[in-house]
Amino acid sequence: MIRSLHRGAALACAALVSLTLTLAACGGSDDPPQPQLTLAGALDHPGAPTLSDIQAQPPITQTVSFTSGTGSQTHIYTGASLWGVLTNAGIQVDAARKNDVLNRYVLATGSDGYKTVFTLGEISPDFGNRPSIVAYAETIGGASAALTTDGPFRVTAPGDVKGGRYVSNLVKLDVRASGSTVAASGGGVSTQLVVSGAVQRPGTYDLAALQALPAVTRTVGTATYTGVSLYDFLNTTVGLVTNPAVKNDSLGLYVVATGSNGYKAAFSLGELDPGFGNQPDLIAYTQNGAPLTTTGFARIVVPNDIKAGRYVSNLIAIEVFAAAP
């Protein structure tokens, strides 16, 4: 604000003070600086919004429950929509790619370096619709107060079984495109998929290989799908590469599914893990008891998504990535 002042700056400042604005707004130094949250990466307007900036966005109050090392917890948080914070900063996407937002994620980092991934498809109201917020206050005993030990900002993960993705002392949100390098295979009906990236046993899987794995069935609307649990496939069949020395290291992983036409959708491991988001996605190979046809030998099915944008048909690849620091 001081940069907009010219001659008579002192008089202008005094007038503003008389209108109950703070001395800080006029360049006063008595008040401590406000906490800031760094927004970085693939955004039109990266920056460092202050607590007041976040509070100026439409407030959301949510009651959440989860388990932790100290037992069951219930909290009432107030904050701004995580999706809203990011969209207000202008999420950059490739307009030439259909639903390119689904191939992007945000890395939330705490002041101690703790990290977790949320894919944009997971938090988008049009797709996963997980209503995470950037919390700045908590209601305790009927009164709302600023976050203390967990603040000044904390990201929430409503619906998570455990609280590992509730990043305390949040300092940075970094939006990124996925690291996927798989190209389209020309479109058409797929007959196999290749698994690569941060997995212990990369390889190629056809229909017979999938059918040899433990089967699960999910009913979505009027359709009943049979296939393989996406999380079990990643965690057990191919095995995730994690660092046991890093607390909840798997929460910094994400997976990208690619179709034969190059269409991509990303999923965070925290979203899929039964101990956290518990999203029951599967690699389906039958629908209503019949083999898939035009949608390929296998298809990613996402039961709780509002729109079917993350249903990747004609699946040709699954890549697992660790979000870079």
Order of alpha helices (4+ residues) and beta strands (2+ residues): alpha-beta-alpha-beta-beta-alpha-beta-beta-alpha-beta-beta-beta-beta-beta-beta-alpha-beta-beta-beta-beta-alpha-beta-beta-beta-beta
